[in-house]
Structures are given as structure tokens and as C-alpha cells.
Amino acid sequence: MAYLKKISTIGKLLYPSLLWKLPSNQKILYLTFDDGPNPEITPWVLRLLKEFHAKATFFCVGENVSKYPDIFQQILIEGHHIGNHTYNHLKGWKTSEKTYLENVHLAEVAISKYSKPTAESYKLFRPPYGKILPRQITKLQKLGYKIVMWDVISGDFDGQLSAEDCYQNVIKNCSSGSIVVFHDSIKAANKLKEVLPEVLKYFQEKGFEFRAV
């Protein structure tokens, strides 16, 4: 699991202009979910967050927004924030600058189409896989995007990690102001259903609030 922590540690040094953690002297965690919306897992996540009075930020794949607009709108109706995760979940390291920016724009169009008029949080952006090139960063920032990375990544997507590994990874590495990554995707669903309720319970009992970025 050490590689998960290493990603954000190195990333903070290489790309200090990106948002990795929010300063806080209060007990606050910032939950984020990547790759949705998905009809098989996102509604479950929303129900659980409501149960714990938790808010989160959902970094949505534009193609999924177009496929499942009702679920996407439910995210907004329940008071969560949304962000752009490209239209086709592109890996920045393997994509030309032009293609990458066009794909981000397609996702923005889909998100804007199904957002409430007051929803402005789609100007948040998270690169799929956390892989993005410096020129892509510069162009997106000039377009007004705040690029949100993470302080703690659960590893729920990693087939080599158990649910217990993911749980321990989150509770051992989080501190006030941490931005935590989960995935509302089919690939992560089984582990997410085991880990997320326990994480919410653990930190709620310690007096933490869960807020959207």
C-alpha cells in the first residue's frame, strides 16, 4: 500500500499548484468519488452519505453523465458537488494536449446540460489515474479549472488489495483537511460497500465532519 501514499507525496512536490489537501484546524475530511455516475453503485453511495449527514464531491465521467442523467442530477439535488473527470476517462500521459482538452470540454458540456442553473462546481477537475502533463495543467488552469488531486487514496480500485487493506489505508493516513478518493464504479463496488460505511463510522465517532471540496 506504500505506493498509494508515495503518489501524493511525490505529486505535491512536482505539482504544488494543484489542490492536494485543504488547510483545516477543525476535524473535517473531504470525500471524493471518481468515475461515476453508475446506476449499480452511485445511488447506494448517496443513500449512505445521507445516513451519515455527509457531503462529497463526485468527479464524473462525461459519458456516464450522458448515460445516466437522472443519477447525476440526484447527486446535485442532495447537495453534493460535482467535478469534471474527462468525457472518456482519458489518461493524460498518453493523450495529446488538443485531444485531452477537447475531451474535458465534452465532459463540461454534458455536465452543464444536466446541472442546476446554480451549479458552478463543474469547474473542478480531476485527471483520471492522476496522470496529467504540465502543459495540460497550465491550459486547464487558464480555462478556470481548479485541479483537485488527493491526500489519501483508498485503493478500492486495486484488485491486489483487500477491503481491510483499503480501510486501514484510509484511517491510518487521514488527518484534518485530507482529500480522500473513493470510486463509485463497478470495479470498486464490492470493496467500497465494505469500506465506506466503516470509514464513515470510524471518523464520525472521532468527531469529524464530511464536506465537499
C-alpha positions in Angstrom: 0.0 0.0 0.0 3.0 2.3 0.3 2.8 3.2 -3.4 -0.5 4.9 -2.8 0.9 7.3 -0.3 4.0 7.8 -2.5 1.9 9.0 -5.4 0.6 12.0 -3.5 3.9 12.7 -1.7 5.8 13.0 -5.0 2.9 14.7 -6.7 2.8 17.5 -4.1 6.5 18.2 -4.8 6.2 18.1 -8.6 2.8 20.0 -8.9 2.4 22.3 -5.9 -0.2 24.4 -7.8 -2.7 21.5 -7.6 -5.0 21.0 -4.7 -3.8 18.1 -2.6 -5.2 18.9 0.8 -7.2 21.7 2.4 -5.8 23.6 5.4 -8.0 23.0 8.4 -7.7 23.2 12.2 -11.1 21.5 12.5 -12.0 17.9 12.2 -13.0 17.9 8.5 -12.5 15.3 5.8 -13.2 15.9 2.1 -14.7 12.8 0.5 -14.4 12.4 -3.3 -15.7 9.8 -5.7 -14.4 9.2 -9.2 -15.7 7.6 -12.4 -19.5 7.7 -11.9 -22.3 8.2 -12.1 -23.1 4.5 -12.2 -26.6 3.0 -11.6 -25.2 0.0 -9.7 -23.3 1.9 -7.1 -23.8 5.7 -7.1 -27.4 5.5 -5.6 -26.1 3.3 -2.8 -23.3 5.8 -2.1 -25.8 8.7 -2.0 -28.1 6.8 0.5 -25.1 6.1 2.8 -23.9 9.7 2.7 -27.3 10.9 3.6 -27.4 8.5 6.5 -24.2 10.0 7.9 -25.1 13.6 7.0 -22.0 13.6 4.8 -21.3 15.7 1.7 -18.9 14.8 -1.0 -17.5 15.8 -4.4 -18.2 13.5 -7.4 -15.7 13.7 -10.2 -17.9 12.5 -13.1 -17.0 10.9 -16.4 -18.9 12.9 -19.1 -20.0 9.8 -20.9 -21.6 8.4 -17.8 -23.4 11.7 -17.1 -24.9 11.5 -20.6 -26.0 7.8 -20.0 -27.4 8.3 -16.5 -28.6 12.0 -16.2 -31.1 11.1 -13.5 -28.5 9.8 -11.2 -26.2 12.7 -12.0 -29.0 15.1 -11.1 -29.6 13.3 -7.9 -26.1 14.0 -6.8 -26.8 17.7 -7.1 -30.2 17.5 -5.6 -28.8 16.0 -2.5 -26.3 18.9 -2.1 -23.1 17.3 -3.2 -20.5 19.0 -5.5 -19.5 17.7 -8.9 -16.3 17.9 -10.9 -15.1 17.0 -14.4 -13.2 13.7 -14.9 -13.0 14.0 -18.8 -15.6 12.6 -21.1 -14.0 9.2 -21.8 -11.7 8.7 -18.7 -8.6 9.6 -20.7 -5.0 9.1 -19.4 -3.3 12.5 -19.8 0.2 10.9 -20.2 -0.9 9.1 -23.3 -3.1 11.8 -24.9 -2.2 14.8 -27.0 -2.9 18.2 -25.4 -5.5 19.0 -28.1 -7.4 15.7 -27.7 -7.3 16.0 -23.9 -8.6 19.5 -23.7 -11.4 18.6 -26.2 -12.4 15.7 -24.1 -12.5 17.8 -21.0 -14.7 20.3 -22.9 -17.1 17.5 -23.9 -17.5 16.5 -20.3 -18.1 20.1 -19.3 -20.9 20.3 -21.9 -22.5 17.1 -20.6 -22.2 18.3 -17.0 -23.6 21.7 -17.8 -26.5 20.3 -19.7 -27.8 18.3 -16.7 -26.8 20.7 -13.9 -29.0 23.0 -12.0 -28.5 26.6 -13.1 -26.6 27.5 -9.9 -24.2 24.5 -10.1 -20.8 26.0 -10.8 -18.6 23.3 -9.2 -18.1 21.5 -12.5 -15.0 23.8 -12.9 -13.4 21.4 -10.5 -11.2 18.9 -12.4 -9.5 15.6 -11.5 -7.3 13.8 -14.1 -8.2 10.1 -14.5 -5.5 7.9 -12.9 -4.0 11.1 -11.5 -1.9 11.3 -14.7 -1.6 14.7 -16.3 1.1 16.6 -18.1 2.4 20.1 -17.2 1.1 21.7 -20.4 -2.3 20.2 -19.8 -2.3 21.5 -16.3 -1.4 25.0 -17.5 -4.1 25.1 -20.2 -6.8 23.8 -17.8 -5.9 26.4 -15.2 -6.1 29.1 -17.8 -9.6 27.9 -18.6 -10.5 28.4 -15.0 -10.3 24.8 -13.7 -9.2 24.1 -10.1 -7.4 20.8 -10.4 -8.2 18.6 -7.4 -5.9 15.7 -6.5 -5.8 14.0 -3.1 -4.0 13.5 0.2 -5.3 9.9 0.7 -6.4 7.4 -1.9 -8.3 4.3 -0.7 -7.1 1.8 -3.3 -10.6 0.4 -3.7 -9.9 0.0 -7.5 -6.8 -2.2 -6.9 -7.5 -5.9 -7.3 -4.5 -6.8 -5.2 -5.7 -5.0 -2.1 -8.3 -6.4 0.3 -11.2 -4.4 1.7 -9.3 -4.4 5.0 -6.2 -3.0 3.3 -8.3 -0.2 1.9 -9.9 0.6 5.2 -6.5 0.6 7.0 -5.0 2.8 4.3 -7.7 5.5 4.8 -7.9 5.5 8.6 -4.1 5.5 9.1 -3.4 8.3 6.6 -6.2 10.8 7.0 -5.9 13.9 9.1 -7.9 17.2 9.3 -8.2 18.6 5.8 -7.5 15.4 3.9 -9.0 14.9 0.5 -9.9 11.2 0.2 -10.5 9.3 -3.0 -13.0 6.5 -3.5 -14.6 5.3 -6.7 -18.3 4.8 -7.5 -17.6 2.3 -10.2 -18.3 -1.4 -10.9 -14.7 -2.3 -10.4 -14.5 -0.8 -6.9 -18.1 -1.6 -5.8 -17.6 -4.7 -3.7 -14.8 -3.2 -1.7 -16.5 0.2 -1.5 -19.6 -1.4 0.1 -17.4 -2.9 2.8 -15.0 0.0 3.4 -17.1 3.2 3.1 -19.6 2.5 5.9 -16.8 1.6 8.3 -14.7 4.7 7.3 -17.7 7.0 7.9 -18.5 5.4 11.2 -14.9 5.5 12.4 -14.4 9.2 11.7 -17.8 10.2 12.7 -17.2 8.6 16.1 -14.0 10.7 16.3 -16.0 13.9 15.7 -15.1 14.5 12.1 -17.4 16.2 9.6 -17.5 15.2 5.9 -17.7 18.1 3.4 -17.5 18.6 -0.3 -14.5 20.3 -1.9 
